[in-house]
Amino acid sequence: MTLRYDLYWSFRSPYSYLVTPRLVALEKEYDVTANVRVVYPIAVRQPDFFAHSDPLWFTYFQRDVFRSAEFVGLPFAWASPDPVVMDRKTRIYPREQPHIHRLTRLGQAATERGRGLAFLNEVSATIWSGKIRDWHEGDHLAPPGVPGSISPRWTPLSPPRPSASTPSSRPARKPSARAATTACR
């Protein structure tokens, strides 16, 4: 029986990027599956949120994100461009957002096709790893022959994974004694 968990995930959050490869590995190792819930970032839900935050907050946040990336061994650079556009003078996020709405809708479409976590893993690495600047331009996010989709490895046109109501083709794995001991620490 597959264990399912809810994953609330944001394209704006570097922490979401940092945890995703570990969740992919978890699903490969054990019989668990994420119920992906792509959410809008707080900057979109409450556009004036950061205008009222402590000015030092971002400095501490940035330091923590870089340390966390180093700890988990993932490449990291601040997204260029940021998935959510901000007015730097007022620290307010305008209603018109050129990237986050599309990304969120694509994440939802991939989730509905049973490929949500694979999509999140691929796209978050494109945005946050620092390997691609201007990730929103050119064909960084579109495989050949499939206009408007993102990356050939996750394409939402691929067959969906089995749902909880259909038998899984993956055998249930029991954690090893070592994994169970590690998990309890």
MODELLER restraints for C-alpha pairs under 7 A, 6 or more apart:
rsr = mdl.restraints
at = mdl.atoms
rsr.add(forms.Gaussian(group=physical.xy_distance, feature=features.Distance(at['CA:2:A'], at['CA:31:A']), mean=5.22, stdev=0.5))
rsr.add(forms.Gaussian(group=physical.xy_distance, feature=features.Distance(at['CA:2:A'], at['CA:32:A']), mean=5.37, stdev=0.5))
rsr.add(forms.Gaussian(group=physical.xy_distance, feature=features.Distance(at['CA:2:A'], at['CA:33:A']), mean=6.88, stdev=0.5))
rsr.add(forms.Gaussian(group=physical.xy_distance, feature=features.Distance(at['CA:3:A'], at['CA:31:A']), mean=6.38, stdev=0.5))
rsr.add(forms.Gaussian(group=physical.xy_distance, feature=features.Distance(at['CA:3:A'], at['CA:32:A']), mean=4.59, stdev=0.5))
rsr.add(forms.Gaussian(group=physical.xy_distance, feature=features.Distance(at['CA:3:A'], at['CA:33:A']), mean=6.33, stdev=0.5))
rsr.add(forms.Gaussian(group=physical.xy_distance, feature=features.Distance(at['CA:4:A'], at['CA:32:A']), mean=5.59, stdev=0.5))
rsr.add(forms.Gaussian(group=physical.xy_distance, feature=features.Distance(at['CA:4:A'], at['CA:33:A']), mean=4.86, stdev=0.5))
rsr.add(forms.Gaussian(group=physical.xy_distance, feature=features.Distance(at['CA:4:A'], at['CA:34:A']), mean=5.70, stdev=0.5))
rsr.add(forms.Gaussian(group=physical.xy_distance, feature=features.Distance(at['CA:4:A'], at['CA:35:A']), mean=6.57, stdev=0.5))
rsr.add(forms.Gaussian(group=physical.xy_distance, feature=features.Distance(at['CA:5:A'], at['CA:33:A']), mean=6.51, stdev=0.5))
rsr.add(forms.Gaussian(group=physical.xy_distance, feature=features.Distance(at['CA:5:A'], at['CA:34:A']), mean=5.09, stdev=0.5))
rsr.add(forms.Gaussian(group=physical.xy_distance, feature=features.Distance(at['CA:5:A'], at['CA:35:A']), mean=5.78, stdev=0.5))
rsr.add(forms.Gaussian(group=physical.xy_distance, feature=features.Distance(at['CA:6:A'], at['CA:34:A']), mean=5.81, stdev=0.5))
rsr.add(forms.Gaussian(group=physical.xy_distance, feature=features.Distance(at['CA:6:A'], at['CA:35:A']), mean=4.67, stdev=0.5))
rsr.add(forms.Gaussian(group=physical.xy_distance, feature=features.Distance(at['CA:6:A'], at['CA:36:A']), mean=6.17, stdev=0.5))
rsr.add(forms.Gaussian(group=physical.xy_distance, feature=features.Distance(at['CA:7:A'], at['CA:34:A']), mean=6.02, stdev=0.5))
rsr.add(forms.Gaussian(group=physical.xy_distance, feature=features.Distance(at['CA:7:A'], at['CA:35:A']), mean=5.88, stdev=0.5))
rsr.add(forms.Gaussian(group=physical.xy_distance, feature=features.Distance(at['CA:7:A'], at['CA:36:A']), mean=4.94, stdev=0.5))
rsr.add(forms.Gaussian(group=physical.xy_distance, feature=features.Distance(at['CA:7:A'], at['CA:37:A']), mean=5.73, stdev=0.5))
rsr.add(forms.Gaussian(group=physical.xy_distance, feature=features.Distance(at['CA:8:A'], at['CA:36:A']), mean=6.41, stdev=0.5))
rsr.add(forms.Gaussian(group=physical.xy_distance, feature=features.Distance(at['CA:8:A'], at['CA:37:A']), mean=4.76, stdev=0.5))
rsr.add(forms.Gaussian(group=physical.xy_distance, feature=features.Distance(at['CA:8:A'], at['CA:38:A']), mean=5.88, stdev=0.5))
rsr.add(forms.Gaussian(group=physical.xy_distance, feature=features.Distance(at['CA:8:A'], at['CA:39:A']), mean=6.40, stdev=0.5))
rsr.add(forms.Gaussian(group=physical.xy_distance, feature=features.Distance(at['CA:9:A'], at['CA:16:A']), mean=5.93, stdev=0.5))
rsr.add(forms.Gaussian(group=physical.xy_distance, feature=features.Distance(at['CA:9:A'], at['CA:37:A']), mean=6.10, stdev=0.5))
rsr.add(forms.Gaussian(group=physical.xy_distance, feature=features.Distance(at['CA:9:A'], at['CA:38:A']), mean=4.88, stdev=0.5))
rsr.add(forms.Gaussian(group=physical.xy_distance, feature=features.Distance(at['CA:9:A'], at['CA:39:A']), mean=5.82, stdev=0.5))
rsr.add(forms.Gaussian(group=physical.xy_distance, feature=features.Distance(at['CA:10:A'], at['CA:16:A']), mean=6.26, stdev=0.5))
rsr.add(forms.Gaussian(group=physical.xy_distance, feature=features.Distance(at['CA:10:A'], at['CA:38:A']), mean=5.89, stdev=0.5))
rsr.add(forms.Gaussian(group=physical.xy_distance, feature=features.Distance(at['CA:10:A'], at['CA:39:A']), mean=5.33, stdev=0.5))
rsr.add(forms.Gaussian(group=physical.xy_distance, feature=features.Distance(at['CA:10:A'], at['CA:40:A']), mean=6.12, stdev=0.5))
rsr.add(forms.Gaussian(group=physical.xy_distance, feature=features.Distance(at['CA:10:A'], at['CA:41:A']), mean=5.86, stdev=0.5))
rsr.add(forms.Gaussian(group=physical.xy_distance, feature=features.Distance(at['CA:11:A'], at['CA:83:A']), mean=6.94, stdev=0.5))
rsr.add(forms.Gaussian(group=physical.xy_distance, feature=features.Distance(at['CA:11:A'], at['CA:124:A']), mean=6.74, stdev=0.5))
rsr.add(forms.Gaussian(group=physical.xy_distance, feature=features.Distance(at['CA:12:A'], at['CA:41:A']), mean=6.04, stdev=0.5))
rsr.add(forms.Gaussian(group=physical.xy_distance, feature=features.Distance(at['CA:12:A'], at['CA:83:A']), mean=5.77, stdev=0.5))
rsr.add(forms.Gaussian(group=physical.xy_distance, feature=features.Distance(at['CA:12:A'], at['CA:84:A']), mean=6.76, stdev=0.5))
rsr.add(forms.Gaussian(group=physical.xy_distance, feature=features.Distance(at['CA:14:A'], at['CA:65:A']), mean=6.94, stdev=0.5))
rsr.add(forms.Gaussian(group=physical.xy_distance, feature=features.Distance(at['CA:14:A'], at['CA:128:A']), mean=6.85, stdev=0.5))
rsr.add(forms.Gaussian(group=physical.xy_distance, feature=features.Distance(at['CA:17:A'], at['CA:124:A']), mean=5.31, stdev=0.5))
rsr.add(forms.Gaussian(group=physical.xy_distance, feature=features.Distance(at['CA:17:A'], at['CA:125:A']), mean=6.79, stdev=0.5))
rsr.add(forms.Gaussian(group=physical.xy_distance, feature=features.Distance(at['CA:17:A'], at['CA:128:A']), mean=6.98, stdev=0.5))
rsr.add(forms.Gaussian(group=physical.xy_distance, feature=features.Distance(at['CA:18:A'], at['CA:69:A']), mean=6.44, stdev=0.5))
rsr.add(forms.Gaussian(group=physical.xy_distance, feature=features.Distance(at['CA:20:A'], at['CA:121:A']), mean=5.65, stdev=0.5))
rsr.add(forms.Gaussian(group=physical.xy_distance, feature=features.Distance(at['CA:21:A'], at['CA:121:A']), mean=6.28, stdev=0.5))
rsr.add(forms.Gaussian(group=physical.xy_distance, feature=features.Distance(at['CA:27:A'], at['CA:33:A']), mean=6.05, stdev=0.5))
rsr.add(forms.Gaussian(group=physical.xy_distance, feature=features.Distance(at['CA:30:A'], at['CA:173:A']), mean=5.57, stdev=0.5))
rsr.add(forms.Gaussian(group=physical.xy_distance, feature=features.Distance(at['CA:31:A'], at['CA:172:A']), mean=5.31, stdev=0.5))
rsr.add(forms.Gaussian(group=physical.xy_distance, feature=features.Distance(at['CA:31:A'], at['CA:173:A']), mean=6.02, stdev=0.5))
rsr.add(forms.Gaussian(group=physical.xy_distance, feature=features.Distance(at['CA:36:A'], at['CA:111:A']), mean=6.37, stdev=0.5))
rsr.add(forms.Gaussian(group=physical.xy_distance, feature=features.Distance(at['CA:36:A'], at['CA:116:A']), mean=6.10, stdev=0.5))
rsr.add(forms.Gaussian(group=physical.xy_distance, feature=features.Distance(at['CA:36:A'], at['CA:117:A']), mean=6.77, stdev=0.5))
rsr.add(forms.Gaussian(group=physical.xy_distance, feature=features.Distance(at['CA:38:A'], at['CA:104:A']), mean=6.32, stdev=0.5))
rsr.add(forms.Gaussian(group=physical.xy_distance, feature=features.Distance(at['CA:38:A'], at['CA:107:A']), mean=6.43, stdev=0.5))
rsr.add(forms.Gaussian(group=physical.xy_distance, feature=features.Distance(at['CA:38:A'], at['CA:108:A']), mean=6.38, stdev=0.5))
rsr.add(forms.Gaussian(group=physical.xy_distance, feature=features.Distance(at['CA:43:A'], at['CA:49:A']), mean=6.50, stdev=0.5))
rsr.add(forms.Gaussian(group=physical.xy_distance, feature=features.Distance(at['CA:43:A'], at['CA:93:A']), mean=6.31, stdev=0.5))
rsr.add(forms.Gaussian(group=physical.xy_distance, feature=features.Distance(at['CA:44:A'], at['CA:93:A']), mean=6.97, stdev=0.5))
rsr.add(forms.Gaussian(group=physical.xy_distance, feature=features.Distance(at['CA:47:A'], at['CA:92:A']), mean=5.72, stdev=0.5))
rsr.add(forms.Gaussian(group=physical.xy_distance, feature=features.Distance(at['CA:47:A'], at['CA:93:A']), mean=4.86, stdev=0.5))
rsr.add(forms.Gaussian(group=physical.xy_distance, feature=features.Distance(at['CA:47:A'], at['CA:94:A']), mean=6.92, stdev=0.5))
rsr.add(forms.Gaussian(group=physical.xy_distance, feature=features.Distance(at['CA:48:A'], at['CA:92:A']), mean=5.15, stdev=0.5))
rsr.add(forms.Gaussian(group=physical.xy_distance, feature=features.Distance(at['CA:48:A'], at['CA:93:A']), mean=6.79, stdev=0.5))
rsr.add(forms.Gaussian(group=physical.xy_distance, feature=features.Distance(at['CA:50:A'], at['CA:91:A']), mean=6.27, stdev=0.5))
rsr.add(forms.Gaussian(group=physical.xy_distance, feature=features.Distance(at['CA:50:A'], at['CA:92:A']), mean=6.90, stdev=0.5))
rsr.add(forms.Gaussian(group=physical.xy_distance, feature=features.Distance(at['CA:51:A'], at['CA:90:A']), mean=6.74, stdev=0.5))
rsr.add(forms.Gaussian(group=physical.xy_distance, feature=features.Distance(at['CA:51:A'], at['CA:91:A']), mean=4.97, stdev=0.5))
rsr.add(forms.Gaussian(group=physical.xy_distance, feature=features.Distance(at['CA:51:A'], at['CA:92:A']), mean=5.89, stdev=0.5))
rsr.add(forms.Gaussian(group=physical.xy_distance, feature=features.Distance(at['CA:66:A'], at['CA:76:A']), mean=6.99, stdev=0.5))
rsr.add(forms.Gaussian(group=physical.xy_distance, feature=features.Distance(at['CA:69:A'], at['CA:75:A']), mean=6.67, stdev=0.5))
rsr.add(forms.Gaussian(group=physical.xy_distance, feature=features.Distance(at['CA:69:A'], at['CA:76:A']), mean=6.27, stdev=0.5))
rsr.add(forms.Gaussian(group=physical.xy_distance, feature=features.Distance(at['CA:75:A'], at['CA:129:A']), mean=5.00, stdev=0.5))
rsr.add(forms.Gaussian(group=physical.xy_distance, feature=features.Distance(at['CA:75:A'], at['CA:130:A']), mean=6.89, stdev=0.5))
rsr.add(forms.Gaussian(group=physical.xy_distance, feature=features.Distance(at['CA:76:A'], at['CA:128:A']), mean=5.79, stdev=0.5))
rsr.add(forms.Gaussian(group=physical.xy_distance, feature=features.Distance(at['CA:76:A'], at['CA:129:A']), mean=4.42, stdev=0.5))
rsr.add(forms.Gaussian(group=physical.xy_distance, feature=features.Distance(at['CA:76:A'], at['CA:130:A']), mean=5.63, stdev=0.5))
rsr.add(forms.Gaussian(group=physical.xy_distance, feature=features.Distance(at['CA:77:A'], at['CA:128:A']), mean=5.78, stdev=0.5))
rsr.add(forms.Gaussian(group=physical.xy_distance, feature=features.Distance(at['CA:77:A'], at['CA:129:A']), mean=5.71, stdev=0.5))
rsr.add(forms.Gaussian(group=physical.xy_distance, feature=features.Distance(at['CA:77:A'], at['CA:130:A']), mean=4.51, stdev=0.5))
rsr.add(forms.Gaussian(group=physical.xy_distance, feature=features.Distance(at['CA:78:A'], at['CA:128:A']), mean=6.19, stdev=0.5))
rsr.add(forms.Gaussian(group=physical.xy_distance, feature=features.Distance(at['CA:79:A'], at['CA:127:A']), mean=5.56, stdev=0.5))
rsr.add(forms.Gaussian(group=physical.xy_distance, feature=features.Distance(at['CA:79:A'], at['CA:128:A']), mean=5.14, stdev=0.5))
rsr.add(forms.Gaussian(group=physical.xy_distance, feature=features.Distance(at['CA:80:A'], at['CA:133:A']), mean=5.54, stdev=0.5))
rsr.add(forms.Gaussian(group=physical.xy_distance, feature=features.Distance(at['CA:80:A'], at['CA:134:A']), mean=5.60, stdev=0.5))
rsr.add(forms.Gaussian(group=physical.xy_distance, feature=features.Distance(at['CA:81:A'], at['CA:134:A']), mean=6.01, stdev=0.5))
rsr.add(forms.Gaussian(group=physical.xy_distance, feature=features.Distance(at['CA:83:A'], at['CA:99:A']), mean=5.46, stdev=0.5))
rsr.add(forms.Gaussian(group=physical.xy_distance, feature=features.Distance(at['CA:83:A'], at['CA:100:A']), mean=5.37, stdev=0.5))
rsr.add(forms.Gaussian(group=physical.xy_distance, feature=features.Distance(at['CA:84:A'], at['CA:97:A']), mean=6.39, stdev=0.5))
rsr.add(forms.Gaussian(group=physical.xy_distance, feature=features.Distance(at['CA:84:A'], at['CA:99:A']), mean=6.63, stdev=0.5))
rsr.add(forms.Gaussian(group=physical.xy_distance, feature=features.Distance(at['CA:84:A'], at['CA:100:A']), mean=5.86, stdev=0.5))
rsr.add(forms.Gaussian(group=physical.xy_distance, feature=features.Distance(at['CA:85:A'], at['CA:93:A']), mean=6.33, stdev=0.5))
rsr.add(forms.Gaussian(group=physical.xy_distance, feature=features.Distance(at['CA:85:A'], at['CA:97:A']), mean=6.20, stdev=0.5))
rsr.add(forms.Gaussian(group=physical.xy_distance, feature=features.Distance(at['CA:86:A'], at['CA:92:A']), mean=5.90, stdev=0.5))
rsr.add(forms.Gaussian(group=physical.xy_distance, feature=features.Distance(at['CA:86:A'], at['CA:93:A']), mean=4.48, stdev=0.5))
rsr.add(forms.Gaussian(group=physical.xy_distance, feature=features.Distance(at['CA:86:A'], at['CA:94:A']), mean=6.59, stdev=0.5))
rsr.add(forms.Gaussian(group=physical.xy_distance, feature=features.Distance(at['CA:87:A'], at['CA:93:A']), mean=5.98, stdev=0.5))
rsr.add(forms.Gaussian(group=physical.xy_distance, feature=features.Distance(at['CA:107:A'], at['CA:116:A']), mean=6.24, stdev=0.5))
rsr.add(forms.Gaussian(group=physical.xy_distance, feature=features.Distance(at['CA:107:A'], at['CA:119:A']), mean=6.71, stdev=0.5))
rsr.add(forms.Gaussian(group=physical.xy_distance, feature=features.Distance(at['CA:107:A'], at['CA:120:A']), mean=6.87, stdev=0.5))
rsr.add(forms.Gaussian(group=physical.xy_distance, feature=features.Distance(at['CA:110:A'], at['CA:116:A']), mean=4.83, stdev=0.5))
rsr.add(forms.Gaussian(group=physical.xy_distance, feature=features.Distance(at['CA:110:A'], at['CA:119:A']), mean=6.49, stdev=0.5))
rsr.add(forms.Gaussian(group=physical.xy_distance, feature=features.Distance(at['CA:110:A'], at['CA:156:A']), mean=5.12, stdev=0.5))
rsr.add(forms.Gaussian(group=physical.xy_distance, feature=features.Distance(at['CA:113:A'], at['CA:156:A']), mean=6.30, stdev=0.5))
rsr.add(forms.Gaussian(group=physical.xy_distance, feature=features.Distance(at['CA:113:A'], at['CA:160:A']), mean=4.90, stdev=0.5))
rsr.add(forms.Gaussian(group=physical.xy_distance, feature=features.Distance(at['CA:114:A'], at['CA:160:A']), mean=4.58, stdev=0.5))
rsr.add(forms.Gaussian(group=physical.xy_distance, feature=features.Distance(at['CA:114:A'], at['CA:161:A']), mean=5.04, stdev=0.5))
rsr.add(forms.Gaussian(group=physical.xy_distance, feature=features.Distance(at['CA:115:A'], at['CA:154:A']), mean=6.71, stdev=0.5))
rsr.add(forms.Gaussian(group=physical.xy_distance, feature=features.Distance(at['CA:115:A'], at['CA:156:A']), mean=6.75, stdev=0.5))
rsr.add(forms.Gaussian(group=physical.xy_distance, feature=features.Distance(at['CA:115:A'], at['CA:160:A']), mean=6.50, stdev=0.5))
rsr.add(forms.Gaussian(group=physical.xy_distance, feature=features.Distance(at['CA:118:A'], at['CA:154:A']), mean=5.87, stdev=0.5))
rsr.add(forms.Gaussian(group=physical.xy_distance, feature=features.Distance(at['CA:119:A'], at['CA:154:A']), mean=5.47, stdev=0.5))
rsr.add(forms.Gaussian(group=physical.xy_distance, feature=features.Distance(at['CA:126:A'], at['CA:132:A']), mean=6.27, stdev=0.5))
rsr.add(forms.Gaussian(group=physical.xy_distance, feature=features.Distance(at['CA:126:A'], at['CA:135:A']), mean=6.66, stdev=0.5))
rsr.add(forms.Gaussian(group=physical.xy_distance, feature=features.Distance(at['CA:127:A'], at['CA:135:A']), mean=6.15, stdev=0.5))
rsr.add(forms.Gaussian(group=physical.xy_distance, feature=features.Distance(at['CA:141:A'], at['CA:149:A']), mean=6.72, stdev=0.5))
rsr.add(forms.Gaussian(group=physical.xy_distance, feature=features.Distance(at['CA:141:A'], at['CA:150:A']), mean=4.25, stdev=0.5))
rsr.add(forms.Gaussian(group=physical.xy_distance, feature=features.Distance(at['CA:141:A'], at['CA:151:A']), mean=5.52, stdev=0.5))
rsr.add(forms.Gaussian(group=physical.xy_distance, feature=features.Distance(at['CA:142:A'], at['CA:148:A']), mean=5.93, stdev=0.5))
rsr.add(forms.Gaussian(group=physical.xy_distance, feature=features.Distance(at['CA:142:A'], at['CA:149:A']), mean=4.99, stdev=0.5))
rsr.add(forms.Gaussian(group=physical.xy_distance, feature=features.Distance(at['CA:142:A'], at['CA:150:A']), mean=4.41, stdev=0.5))
rsr.add(forms.Gaussian(group=physical.xy_distance, feature=features.Distance(at['CA:142:A'], at['CA:151:A']), mean=5.46, stdev=0.5))
rsr.add(forms.Gaussian(group=physical.xy_distance, feature=features.Distance(at['CA:143:A'], at['CA:149:A']), mean=6.77, stdev=0.5))
rsr.add(forms.Gaussian(group=physical.xy_distance, feature=features.Distance(at['CA:143:A'], at['CA:150:A']), mean=6.25, stdev=0.5))
rsr.add(forms.Gaussian(group=physical.xy_distance, feature=features.Distance(at['CA:143:A'], at['CA:151:A']), mean=5.10, stdev=0.5))
rsr.add(forms.Gaussian(group=physical.xy_distance, feature=features.Distance(at['CA:143:A'], at['CA:152:A']), mean=5.18, stdev=0.5))
rsr.add(forms.Gaussian(group=physical.xy_distance, feature=features.Distance(at['CA:149:A'], at['CA:155:A']), mean=6.65, stdev=0.5))
rsr.add(forms.Gaussian(group=physical.xy_distance, feature=features.Distance(at['CA:162:A'], at['CA:168:A']), mean=5.89, stdev=0.5))
